[in-house]
Amino acid sequence: MLDVVDIGDRSLDAYRGVAPDEQLDELVRVAQRLRGARILHVNATSYGGGVSEILRACVPLLRDLGLEAEWKIIRGDDAFFQITKRLHNGLQGAPGELSETEKALYLGNAQLNAPHLAEGYDFVVVHDPQPAAIAGLVHHRSSRWIWRCHIDTSHPNPAIWEFLTPYLGAYDAAVFTLESFIPPRFPIRRVAILPPAIDPLSPKNLTLPKELARHILEWIGVRLSRPLVTQVSRFDKWKDPLGVVAAYRLVRQHIPHLQLALVSSMALDDPEAWDIYEKVRAETTDDHLIHVFTNLVGVGNVEVNAFQSLSDVIIQKSLREGFGLVVSEALWKGTPVVAGRVGGIPMQIPPGIGGILVDSVEECADALLHLLRHPQTARTLGASGRERVRQHFLMPRLLLDELLLLEALAVERAASAPTASLQLENEAESRLAGDVGH
Ligand code: UDP
């Protein structure tokens, strides 16, 4: 059996006054047309990282909208997750190959998991490379299969890409965050570009009273009488935590009491994180102004919220990034962000809005120093960032985009099989048939 993730109840009504009204109204209309559709989301972990963050909000809201949504996690052992981590890195361009044994292990995992997906769903959305091979192994083909790729696959390592490509041929559609992430010679015909989004009502993103937020950070040892910059990220080489420390040290030459917090959750499917954690500890352990926190010492969503709310500047010095939910999370709290000019980050921080994009340790240090010395500029950038997130990167917008894609797929299916179970309104059919895809 695959593990079903337990999720609470959510109500779309609670988003009135938070997300734009027109998005909510449109979402209700589209969901009405898909009422009763059975949707399964499949990924590799129920906590840690952006995908689980999105599914925790998206699945209960789909249920509230009248769809039968479920979320399942594939099973895998350490050896499997070591391989999928290299697959993930290779898809983002890292060198290396998988041995024949490793390839067999990856496929073997899909063979173990696939039989548990045989029940009838209208749509199965498979997230990222870990479970990607499953689609081709499920014989029950009444579902429409969607591969949702959250990572930057614009320049994949050719050997890794060649290995994964045949498994993708079984999908009806793919979803990427950016057009430029579609790899060369992509085998899936229908592709939609849908940037991810944050849930403004999750414990991580709802507005914390200032006093409570202060109390939370003071409680874990942060001194709020001193300036604070923070990066919230898994320990991952693409998030460049050592680059963050280097930039911070340059800034501290000018602002000696500046504190740095590195906040990281250790995900189940991320074996490399411990190596990087050790490196960061070795680099920072004697420095009492650098705080390193993980979920393992109890730093969770509410603490992350407090860091994102009260830091003077949030850093996201990524070298590769699918989207970078942490950027929108910080901007939503009105906190300016200094971030790597990579992947999905620039669409969250366009020129003059939200923060400053950087390409090196030195630029990162300069931008931090600038914002720390000009608090009014920092506040203005933070405020414009919050409005940008409200318009483009809140969960209702993502749900709307996703449901439009599902509807387009259902229409396509209905056209090829007139007795299909989903009944869609004619008007929607003609509008959507040309809407999504390339
Ligand atoms: N996150 C967290 N605690 C941490 C580190 C990260 O809750 O210590 C969350 C973070 O708030 C965000 C997600 O994990 O919601 C990371 O998503 P992002 O898209 O930034 O990066 P990914 O980890 O998916 O590459």
Residues whose N, C-alpha, C, O or C-beta is under 5 A from the ligand:
A	BS01	UDP	G48 G49 G50 V51 E53 V232 S233 R234 V263 S264 S265 V304 F323 G324 L325 V326
